[in-house]
């Protein structure tokens, strides 16, 4: 077969294979769905064992010193130390004006009991999943208790969880730092277990226990954006990568960059802590921005700012440092409540700074 007829058949075959490839890619693409739950989503109540009223599942503080009950002789012991979680939490453990992240402890299948020590360097929820029946005890240490418990646990009954006071056993050192080795030896001495393993990361998605290996969502934490050289860059894998702040998918990319483990949605009645916890109306950080965008309450403008179209439940907390953004308040829209952090709020009509970092800079300039 030659000539135009053969070319037509080849064109149709190529088109068919292209269509098949697109279908296969679409089937494999896990990012086509929403990255965050819609605004107003609530987790169905699944009350934990021996629970008190929702959000008041309290556990006793065990010690102000680095003292813990000894694990059983047959227990496998793991210490998990993280500066922050790589997921957004819908549960606030230091009040709704502060960001809470989440990390997962996945209990691997096995017969021996598992004894865990978990230390977090910022407000976090530890979500325990997998073969949770293996857990003999989880001892938690918060970074601070000034505005709340500083830490919560999901997936275990309160009788299996104990709490130390802040900094009882030291800080949340990355286990590439020298201080961490002294802390490791201290924990081994306190628990009288020279075989204690440790996983220590600045930001943690999942820790497998008792092996101590990292699981999903453990991409390195995102650093600040750098403006210069005619563009905007982030450091990725130790190298500068140029990004488009004005691209339509920029909000999605920022969420994935800051929270590679996604969102952890929990029922407050199933969270154990030393003090009551709360639930965010709007998720923290870039997750909250995506919720507001999805609800049509804000719009991402070509200049990279977020236009507040009308009344919103609140500014997402945690928009500070590398997370900061600019908001523009549409004419007639009420000024939103919430902790604006290092972000800025401008008036659409006049360009006047209304709140946030720009206001602080204005006040500082007036003092000179």
Phi, psi and omega in degrees: 000128182224175172078199186302325182297317180296319180297322179296317179297318180295320179297317180293322178296317179297319179296320179297314180294324177296320179295316179300318180297319179296319179297317180295318179296319180296322179293328182273345185280111181273356184264003184286336178279176179295142180280335182227155176292151180300155177304134179091359180296133176237142180280133177303140183295127177221078190298134180290160176301144181051040185279150168265188177305151184311134179080003181231038180274082193268145175241148182285147170285131187271322186198149172271346178255172179278067180238129181223151175297146182291139174290157177296159184299327184271355184287145170265131191246132180221134172256132180239121184233126183218138175290322180200166175269155179266008175240155172277139176255140173277353179258130178260125180253359173227034180090153186286353176270003178232147182283137170240129175255175182222149173224152182255136170252110181264117180275117182286157178295147179166179183257321186290146175294158182238129178247127187236143169237124183236125182237125180244142183269354176212175183300123186213156167245130174267117181258107185267123183228180178085218183279066187295341178296343179284340187291120176277316178197146171237120177256125182248150175227117180278164177279331185196152178232025184291322185240014181160183182295335180082348181200147175220162180228133174240146176101355179227148173287155185298333182293344179260002184241135175232157184229135169267168174278166183304135174065016181302320181247024179099181184271180181272079182279140168290139184278031165250000183259151183296323181299333184294326182292322176295322178295319179300314180295325178296315180296319178298323180289315181299316182272354181055043180225092178295347180270005180302131176259160180217143168237124182228120182223149175297321177222136189231132172265300180218137171243128176274134182233139012264009186292332182080014179272148177286146178250207182295158173076025184252024175300147182305144179299154184275136176269184182287159172281144182243122178265129178158167179062028178079015180194186178244135185229153167234155177270120180228124184055037177079005183232148177288134178236127182283138179232159179254103182293343185256003179291150183297331181267010181301316178302319177297316182296320179296319178299313181295327180292316183277330186229071183297343178265005174079221183238136174251115181256124184228152172278126182301333178289346179258007180257128177259143182199174179277342180217164181301149177246172181227171179242134178288137169286322175235130181299154180291162169058213183295338176296318178294323176299318179295323177297314180293323176296315181297330179275357181074018182272337174227161180230139176273116185275158178301336180275004177091000178267164179252119181272121176275113189281331183192212180289132177234156180300333179161163174287132176300133177287163177089007181272064181233165179059229181295342182276352189298147177220172174252133174251146174236126182268118180296147180303125180094346179282141179288148177294127184285155175271172176116169180274108185280349176062228179268007179280172182231149178237124182241152174280131184296320187283320187253343185076006181291139175287129182255329184191161173096207185301318181299325179292319179297319179294321177297316181296322179294320181293329179289335182280346182284000000 
